[in-house]
Each structure stands twice: as C-alpha cells, then as structure tokens.
Amino acid sequence: MSLPAGGVANPGGGAAAPGGSSSFLSMWRELLPIGRHRGSGGYRRYAWTGADVDCRAWFRTQAEARGLAYEVDRNGNQWAWLGDPLAGDAVVTGSHLDSVPDGGAFDGPLGVVSSFAALDELRRRGVEFTRPLAIGNFGDEEGARFGLACVGSRLAAGQLTVEAAHRLRDGDGITLPQAMEAAGYDPDTIGPDPERLARIGAFVELHVEQGRALDLTGDPVGIASAIWPHGRWRFDFRGEANHAGTTRLADRRDPMLTYAETVLAARREAELAGALATFGKIAVEPNGVNAIPSLVRGWLDSRAADQDRLDAVVTGIERAAREHAERAGIDLDVVRESFTPVVEFEHALRDELGKILAGRGDAGRTVPVLGTGAGHDAGILSASVPTAMLFVRNPTGVSHSPAEHAAEDDCVAGVVALADVLEGLACS
C-alpha cells in the first residue's frame, strides 16, 4: 500500500511489529500535515516561522506525554530528558524538524519520530536505564531561511560565533535575532554551550538515507562511516542592466551568460573529479522579463569524498568562471559562505553500534557501513561529542523533494535498530 506524498508505504503488509511501531505511525500522522504546501506536496518548515513553531509544539507535546523533562537551550534547540540531565554521560538521540523548500517528509522528522518510538519500545521491553537518555530537536538544520545549515548545533558547538549569527538575514532582510524574538525566544542568550555538550556521552542520529546504497545492498538499516567534506560558495556576477528589446547582442554585458557557462563548468569539473557540484539557488537583479540583468548571484554546493577532490572541483569551477567573466567584461566575486571538513564518526562508537545490531539480527549478518555526502547535526557535534548515525533505506534515493520515500517496514526496522542501540548504550 502506498500513501500520498510524504506518507509511509507498507509493501510488506501486516507482519507482526514491535510496540514502537504503533506509536511511530500515530506520531507520523500527527506531524505529517504541519508545514505541508498544498500546491507542491512538499514541506516549508523554515526556522522560526509558524510551521516551525507548530513542529516545536508537537515535540513538546510528545515529551510531556511521556513524562520527560522538557527544556529549550540558549540556542533554541529542544530537549526531552529521561533521568537527570545534570548527571553526565547521557545518551542522546534525535534530529531536526525543519525542511528545505518543498522538501520531503522524512529528512529530519524520521529521526525525531523514531526517537520517541524507540523510547516507547524500550519501555515496552521493560529495560532499566543506567544512563540518562535525551531526545533532541536541533533548530535550523537545513539553513533554508538564513542560508547557513545546522545553525542550532553550530552555535552550541561554538562553530558559529554570536556576531556571525546576528548578521544572518533571510530573503526579506529579517535577521536571525529578530526571527527568534518574533517566535517568542530570547536571542540575547545564543552562543556556545559547552557545559551542556559535556553532559553527553554519545549522540546517535537516525536519518533517512539520501542515496540508494542500502537499496542496492538490500538492507533496511545501515551505519554511517563519515560525512564528506562540503561547503557553499556564492558567485556574484556583475554586468550592466539594459533594455532587452533595444540593446544589440554585441553591446551587452550580460552576467546571465557567464553564470550559465559556470553552471556547465561545475558539471564538467564534478564529473572529472568523481565529486558533486550544484548551482541550486539563484538571485537576479533587476529580475525583469525585458531587462538585461545587472547582477546574477548563484550559490554553489559542492561535496566530495575527500578534501583534495573537493578543492580541485571548486578551484576548477572558479577558474572557469573567472575566464568566462574576463572575456565577457563581467565582474566576479566569489565568497565561501560555509564549509564543513570531512567528519569521521568515532570508530569506537561506530563499531559498538555494529556489534549491537549484528548481535540482534540474523546470525552472521553484518550491518553495512557507508559514507554520505549530506551534512547533519551529528557531523557538527562530532567535534565535541562522540557521535554516530543510522540510516534507513530510501528505495528511490530521492531526497530534498516531495518524492522522498521510505517503506513502513523499513521505518519500523529503524525504530527497532535505534531501540537496540539505545538499550546497548544506556541500559548496560
């Protein structure tokens, strides 16, 4: 059975499932309508907007319904605690609830819903916790509104300064502090949170796979090995505005042409390096149908399996852009807006997850370990806290799209895997 876009399909049909599966489906249905755009079928859960506030209210309701201690930290990240938050050596799980423009239902929310469902499953098993357990919802992971990913976790980890955070603006010129204040939060408190992070002994984030590796191996769940180095660069092409109907082609300084050449160069450079490069966002001034642009601003997202290949791709793209700009009389500025180096998840914790899951599954069956080009809060926190990730199979590999998909059986398998991991870490 296949549900509408964003739904969970159950091709397996009716197999016996653990107690956490019923709570997963109930929570999933409650969360599904929030921030969904009727026209696209995708989600617009941008940071500090009405949809984000509704998602946060949903998180608090789930926490309080389970008798968990609820709190919001200085950077707007939400926490639900079982046990003493001050005891230290806590096991934390969770993800994020915000989305990219017209994104899918699973990227982020799957991890948060699965965390609550995994706790329900552990309570059904009657396990006794020997370490504090927490579930988190990290704010503004996607960066859809202010252009910087993982703002909540970057602030907590000290990887984003207060000054830089205050300079963040959305497309309407609203600053991050203004948006937080409008949503009822105090922006004057934001900043590094080392005391809180010091209480965490391990952070495990479950996420839908953003690729098809698990579909190709036939496994419902995998373990992350590393996050590729990745970044965002802004290319500003400045030419001369003029009338589209009267200006000879030979007399034009049209930055759109140079931008187009650069987009093609990005594809060529990425293919040569075996990497990824995407111009997915563009802003044009004056943005008139009958006007030659004066400014074309394009944002490059590039990722590669290692730093050398990423450097080669970005350097090649910028070199091609400057060559085309010089020939066309276009001025070009390139600004690196964000960058995350390669993240190798802690091997000891990663190996422990592998042992736990291999011991609960079919005899002799290992859980696949795979890298990813997508950034996550777990990658940001890895510099301060031992972190690991679980991936749930995505049969199409599509992500950041309403077509993002996971099967019900695989989602339940993810809940069980996360419950097994939490039991192994927090109940031993």
Residue pairs with C-beta under 8 A, 6 or more apart in sequence:
1 9
1 10
1 11
1 13
2 9
3 9
4 41
5 41
5 42
5 105
5 402
5 403
6 32
6 36
6 41
6 42
6 43
6 104
6 105
6 106
6 402
6 404
7 32
7 105
8 25
8 28
8 406
8 407
8 408
8 411
9 405
9 406
9 407
9 408
10 407
10 408
10 409
11 407
11 408
11 409
12 407
12 408
12 409
15 409
17 412
18 121
18 124
18 412
18 415
18 416
18 419
19 120
19 121
19 124
20 117
20 118
20 120
20 121
20 124
20 412
20 415
20 416
20 419
21 117
21 412
21 415
23 116
23 117
23 120
24 113
24 114
24 117
24 411
24 412
24 415
25 408
27 62
27 113
27 116
27 117
28 113
28 411
30 58
31 55
31 58
31 97
31 109
31 113
32 105
34 45
34 51
34 54
34 55
34 58
35 43
35 44
35 45
35 51
35 52
35 54
35 55
35 99
36 42
36 43
36 44
37 43
37 44
37 102
40 102
40 402
41 102
41 402
42 99
42 101
42 102
42 103
42 104
42 401
42 402
43 51
43 99
43 102
43 103
43 104
43 105
43 402
44 51
44 99
44 101
44 102
45 51
45 52
45 55
45 97
45 98
45 99
45 103
46 52
46 98
46 99
46 101
46 144
46 145
47 98
47 139
47 140
47 144
47 145
47 146
47 151
47 179
48 76
48 139
48 140
48 145
48 176
48 179
48 180
48 182
48 183
48 185
49 145
49 179
49 183
52 97
52 98
52 139
52 183
53 183
53 184
55 97
55 98
55 137
56 78
56 97
56 137
58 97
59 78
59 80
59 97
59 112
59 137
60 70
60 78
62 80
62 116
63 69
63 70
63 78
63 80
63 135
64 70
66 80
66 82
66 116
66 119
66 120
68 80
68 81
68 82
68 135
69 80
69 81
69 82
69 85
70 78
70 79
70 80
70 81
71 78
71 79
71 81
71 85
72 78
72 79
72 185
73 79
73 156
73 193
73 196
74 189
74 190
74 191
74 193
75 139
75 151
75 152
75 155
75 156
75 189
75 190
75 191
75 193
76 139
76 140
76 152
76 180
76 185
76 190
77 136
77 137
77 138
77 139
77 152
77 153
77 156
78 136
78 137
78 139
79 85
79 134
79 135
79 136
80 116
80 134
80 135
80 136
81 90
81 132
81 133
81 134
82 119
82 129
82 132
82 133
82 134
83 90
83 129
83 131
83 132
83 133
84 132
85 132
85 134
85 199
86 199
87 131
87 132
87 199
88 132
88 198
88 199
88 201
89 131
89 132
89 199
89 201
90 131
90 132
90 133
90 134
90 199
90 200
90 201
91 131
91 132
91 133
91 134
91 200
91 201
91 202
91 204
91 422
91 425
91 426
92 133
92 134
92 135
92 136
92 200
92 202
92 203
92 204
92 385
93 111
93 115
93 118
93 133
93 134
93 135
93 136
93 203
93 204
93 205
93 206
93 418
93 422
94 111
94 112
94 115
94 134
94 135
94 136
94 137
94 138
94 205
95 108
95 109
95 110
95 111
95 112
95 115
95 136
95 137
95 138
95 141
95 205
95 206
95 207
95 376
95 377
96 108
96 109
96 111
96 112
96 137
96 138
96 139
96 140
96 141
96 142
96 152
96 377
97 108
97 109
97 112
97 137
98 108
98 139
98 140
98 141
98 142
98 144
99 107
99 108
99 142
99 144
100 107
100 142
100 144
100 400
101 144
102 401
102 402
103 142
103 144
103 400
103 401
103 402
103 404
104 208
104 398
104 399
104 400
104 401
104 402
104 403
104 404
104 405
105 404
106 208
106 392
106 394
106 399
106 404
106 405
106 406
107 142
107 207
107 208
107 210
107 399
107 400
107 404
108 141
108 142
108 207
110 206
110 207
110 208
110 392
110 406
110 411
110 414
111 205
111 206
111 207
112 135
112 137
114 206
114 392
114 411
114 414
114 415
114 418
115 135
115 206
115 418
116 135
117 415
118 415
118 416
118 418
118 419
118 422
119 133
119 135
119 419
119 422
121 415
121 416
121 419
122 129
122 419
122 422
122 423
122 427
125 419
125 423
127 423
127 427
128 427
129 426
129 427
130 426
130 427
130 428
131 201
131 425
131 426
131 427
132 199
132 426
133 422
133 426
134 200
138 150
138 152
138 153
138 377
139 151
139 152
140 146
140 148
140 149
140 150
140 151
140 152
141 149
141 150
141 151
141 152
141 153
141 376
141 377
142 149
143 149
143 150
143 151
143 338
145 170
145 171
145 179
146 168
146 169
146 170
146 176
146 179
147 168
147 232
147 299
147 337
148 154
148 160
148 168
148 337
148 338
149 232
149 338
149 375
150 375
150 376
150 377
150 379
150 380
151 160
151 165
151 168
151 176
152 377
153 377
153 380
153 381
154 160
154 380
155 162
155 165
155 190
155 191
155 192
155 193
156 192
156 193
156 196
156 197
156 381
157 192
157 193
157 197
157 380
157 381
157 383
157 384
158 191
158 192
158 194
158 384
159 380
159 383
162 190
162 191
165 176
165 177
165 190
166 175
166 176
166 177
166 187
167 175
168 175
168 176
169 175
169 176
170 179
174 182
176 187
177 187
177 188
177 190
178 187
180 186
180 187
180 190
181 187
194 384
197 381
197 384
197 385
200 381
200 385
201 385
201 386
202 349
202 385
202 386
202 387
202 388
202 425
203 378
203 381
203 385
203 386
203 387
203 388
204 349
204 353
204 378
204 387
204 388
204 389
204 390
204 418
204 421
204 422
204 425
205 376
205 377
205 378
205 387
205 388
205 389
205 390
206 389
206 390
206 391
206 392
206 414
206 417
206 418
207 376
207 389
207 390
207 391
207 392
208 391
208 392
208 394
208 399
208 404
208 406
209 222
209 370
209 372
209 391
209 392
209 393
209 394
209 397
210 372
210 373
210 374
210 394
210 397
210 399
210 400
211 372
211 373
211 394
211 397
211 399
212 394
212 395
212 396
212 397
213 222
213 368
213 370
214 220
214 221
214 222
214 368
214 370
214 391
214 392
214 393
214 394
215 393
215 394
215 395
215 396
215 397
217 368
219 367
219 368
219 393
220 392
220 393
220 409
220 410
220 413
220 414
221 357
221 367
221 390
221 391
221 392
221 393
221 410
221 413
221 414
221 417
222 367
222 368
222 369
222 370
222 390
222 391
222 393
223 350
223 353
223 354
223 357
223 367
223 368
223 369
223 370
223 388
223 389
223 390
223 391
224 345
224 350
224 369
224 370
224 371
224 372
224 378
224 388
224 389
224 390
224 391
225 344
225 345
225 350
225 369
225 370
225 371
226 342
226 343
226 344
226 345
226 371
226 372
227 340
227 342
227 343
227 345
227 371
227 372
227 373
227 374
227 375
227 376
227 379
228 303
228 304
228 305
228 306
228 310
228 342
228 371
228 372
228 373
229 303
229 304
229 306
229 307
229 310
229 339
229 340
229 341
229 342
230 301
230 302
230 303
230 304
230 310
230 339
230 340
230 373
230 375
231 301
231 302
231 310
231 314
231 336
231 337
231 338
231 339
231 340
232 299
232 300
232 301
232 336
232 337
232 338
232 339
233 299
233 300
233 302
233 314
233 318
233 334
233 335
233 336
233 337
234 297
234 298
234 299
234 300
234 334
234 335
234 337
235 259
235 262
235 279
235 297
235 298
235 299
235 300
235 321
235 332
235 333
235 334
236 295
236 296
236 297
236 332
236 333
236 334
236 335
237 255
237 256
237 258
237 259
237 262
237 295
237 296
237 297
237 298
237 321
237 325
237 330
237 331
237 332
238 255
238 294
238 295
238 330
238 331
238 332
238 333
239 252
239 253
239 254
239 255
239 258
239 292
239 293
239 294
239 295
239 296
239 328
239 329
239 330
239 331
240 252
240 253
240 292
240 294
241 285
241 286
241 291
241 292
241 293
241 294
242 251
242 252
242 291
242 292
243 290
243 291
243 292
244 289
244 290
244 291
244 292
245 290
247 292
252 292
253 292
253 328
253 329
253 330
254 292
254 293
254 328
255 293
255 294
255 295
255 296
255 328
255 330
256 284
256 292
256 293
256 296
257 324
257 328
258 296
258 321
258 324
258 325
258 328
258 330
258 332
259 279
259 282
259 296
259 298
261 320
261 321
261 324
262 279
262 298
262 317
262 320
262 321
262 324
263 279
263 298
265 316
265 317
265 320
265 321
265 324
266 277
266 278
266 279
266 300
266 302
266 313
266 317
267 277
269 275
269 277
269 312
269 313
269 316
269 317
269 320
270 276
270 277
270 302
270 313
272 316
273 304
273 309
273 312
273 313
273 316
274 304
274 305
274 309
275 302
275 303
275 304
275 305
275 309
275 310
275 312
275 313
276 301
276 302
276 303
276 304
276 373
277 300
277 301
277 302
277 313
277 314
277 317
278 300
278 301
278 302
279 298
279 299
279 300
279 301
280 299
280 301
281 298
281 299
282 296
282 297
282 298
282 299
283 295
283 296
283 297
283 298
284 293
284 295
284 296
284 297
285 293
285 294
285 295
286 293
286 294
287 293
299 337
300 314
300 317
302 310
302 313
302 314
302 317
303 310
303 373
304 310
304 313
304 373
305 371
306 342
307 341
307 342
318 334
321 332
321 334
322 332
324 330
325 331
325 332
340 375
340 379
340 380
343 379
343 382
345 378
345 382
345 387
345 388
345 389
346 382
346 386
346 387
346 388
348 386
349 386
349 387
349 388
350 369
350 388
352 424
352 425
353 367
353 388
353 390
353 421
354 366
354 367
354 369
356 420
356 421
356 424
356 425
357 367
357 417
357 420
357 421
358 365
358 366
358 367
360 417
360 420
361 367
370 391
372 389
372 391
374 399
376 389
378 387
378 388
378 389
379 387
381 387
390 414
390 417
390 418
390 421
392 406
392 410
392 411
392 413
392 414
393 406
393 407
393 410
394 404
394 405
394 406
395 405
395 406
395 407
396 403
396 404
396 405
398 404
398 405
